[in-house]
Amino acid sequence: MKVTAKVTKSGDWWAVEVPEVDGAFTQARRLDRIPDMVADAVHLLTDVPAGDVEVTLDVNQTHSPGAQFE
């Protein structure tokens, strides 16, 4: 299953929304942790195995241009 993680910096956290799956929201402190977190959330909400979830990040950097490295 292919999904998009729409990611926005919110203070010290990254807020994550997955529009393809109702109720799939999460947050993370680091961008590199988001794909696994999203795959786990999608698995819990859809019963699709986390290993079968392909996550593409869509990072909104309008609030913090250098934040991709945090």
C-alpha positions in Angstrom: 0.0 0.0 0.0 1.4 3.4 -1.0 0.7 6.4 1.3 1.9 9.9 1.7 3.0 11.3 5.0 2.2 15.1 5.0 4.7 16.5 7.5 4.7 19.9 9.1 7.1 21.3 11.7 5.2 22.2 14.9 7.5 23.5 17.6 10.0 20.8 18.4 7.9 18.1 16.7 6.9 17.0 13.2 3.1 16.7 12.9 2.2 13.9 10.4 -1.0 13.3 8.6 -1.7 10.4 6.2 -4.7 11.5 4.0 -5.1 8.1 2.4 -6.1 6.5 5.7 -8.9 8.0 7.9 -7.6 8.8 11.4 -3.9 8.3 10.6 -2.1 11.0 12.5 1.2 10.8 14.4 4.1 13.0 15.5 7.8 12.6 15.7 10.9 14.5 16.8 13.0 13.4 13.8 12.1 13.0 10.1 14.0 9.7 9.8 11.6 8.0 12.2 8.4 9.0 10.3 8.3 6.2 7.7 8.3 3.4 10.3 5.8 5.3 12.6 3.5 5.8 9.6 3.7 2.2 8.5 2.9 1.1 12.1 -0.1 3.5 12.3 -1.4 2.4 8.9 -1.1 -1.3 9.9 -3.1 -0.7 13.1 -5.9 1.2 11.2 -6.1 -1.0 8.1 -4.6 -4.5 8.9 -2.2 -4.0 6.0 1.2 -5.4 7.3 3.6 -2.6 8.2 6.2 -4.1 5.8 3.8 -3.7 2.9 3.3 0.1 3.5 5.4 2.3 1.3 5.7 5.8 2.7 6.5 8.9 0.7 7.3 12.1 2.8 5.7 15.4 1.7 7.6 17.9 4.0 6.1 21.4 4.4 9.1 23.5 5.3 7.5 26.9 5.1 7.9 27.4 8.9 11.4 26.1 9.3 13.6 25.9 6.1 16.6 24.1 7.8 14.4 21.7 9.8 14.8 18.8 7.5 18.1 17.9 9.2 16.7 18.0 12.8 
